[in-house]
């Protein structure tokens, strides 16, 4: 991990990610990010969101079901019930 800069949290709890970081990671406007943290180390991790099946976690062959991602395998299993 590389330290890039030091930033302040504003009064609304926001921080601005440096353009160099966004460009290096290929993050554009409206990129969805998953946020992870570790209370023990006080480390924060941001990762680009990857859609995955709500049931099995697969990111292959997804379809949208009322705003939720579900893979075709799970969809077929549910249809059997």
C-alpha positions as MATLAB code, in Angstrom:
seq = 'XXXXXXXXXXXXXXXXXXXXXXXXXXXXXXXXXXXXXXXXXXXXXXXXXXXXXXXXXXXXXXXXXXXXXXXXXXXXXXXXX';
ca = [
       0.000    0.000    0.000;
       1.281    3.463   -0.910;
       0.542    6.727    0.903;
      -0.534    9.289   -1.671;
      -1.742   12.314    0.281;
      -3.382   13.548    3.488;
      -6.929   14.873    3.230;
      -9.434   16.412    5.654;
     -12.895   15.025    6.274;
     -15.350   17.870    5.588;
     -18.337   18.837    7.744;
     -20.555   16.364    5.841;
     -18.118   13.475    6.392;
     -16.743   13.483    2.837;
     -13.228   13.192    1.509;
     -12.032   13.825   -2.018;
      -9.981   11.068   -3.623;
      -7.002   12.457   -5.546;
      -7.420   12.365   -9.324;
      -4.167   10.394   -9.632;
      -5.657    7.581   -7.532;
      -8.982    7.555   -9.406;
      -7.204    7.469  -12.763;
      -4.763    4.749  -11.666;
      -7.684    2.567  -10.547;
      -9.896    3.413  -13.527;
     -12.606    4.894  -11.320;
     -14.932    7.291  -13.146;
     -17.787    9.481  -11.903;
     -20.548    7.356  -10.376;
     -18.286    4.313   -9.832;
     -19.833    2.200   -7.076;
     -17.410    1.406   -4.256;
     -17.548   -1.187   -1.504;
     -16.216    0.102    1.830;
     -14.391   -2.167    4.283;
     -12.749   -1.268    7.597;
     -10.818   -2.948   10.374;
     -11.479   -1.596   13.859;
      -8.274   -3.075   15.256;
      -5.907   -1.491   12.752;
      -8.163    1.484   11.918;
      -7.603    0.792    8.226;
     -10.139    1.611    5.544;
     -10.304   -0.135    2.184;
     -12.255    0.977   -0.898;
     -12.841   -1.444   -3.767;
     -14.778   -1.043   -6.973;
     -18.085   -2.850   -6.544;
     -18.494   -6.071   -8.483;
     -22.084   -7.216   -8.817;
     -22.622  -10.728   -7.545;
     -25.457  -13.154   -6.896;
     -27.207  -12.453   -3.613;
     -27.457  -16.201   -2.945;
     -24.126  -17.773   -3.961;
     -21.807  -14.807   -4.596;
     -21.081  -15.709   -8.223;
     -20.412  -12.817  -10.598;
     -21.155  -14.883  -13.727;
     -24.340  -14.890  -15.824;
     -26.248  -12.414  -13.649;
     -29.750  -11.120  -14.125;
     -31.603   -8.402  -12.252;
     -34.576   -9.433  -10.120;
     -36.326   -6.432   -8.596;
     -33.038   -4.578   -8.123;
     -31.132   -7.612   -6.822;
     -28.550   -9.608   -8.756;
     -29.139  -13.344   -9.098;
     -27.210  -15.807  -11.232;
     -28.925  -18.153  -13.692;
     -27.868  -21.230  -11.683;
     -29.602  -19.960   -8.530;
     -32.573  -18.762  -10.551;
     -33.030  -22.277  -11.952;
     -32.667  -23.825   -8.478;
     -35.300  -21.463   -7.062;
     -37.639  -22.210   -9.967;
     -37.540  -25.907   -8.997;
     -38.946  -25.180   -5.520;
];
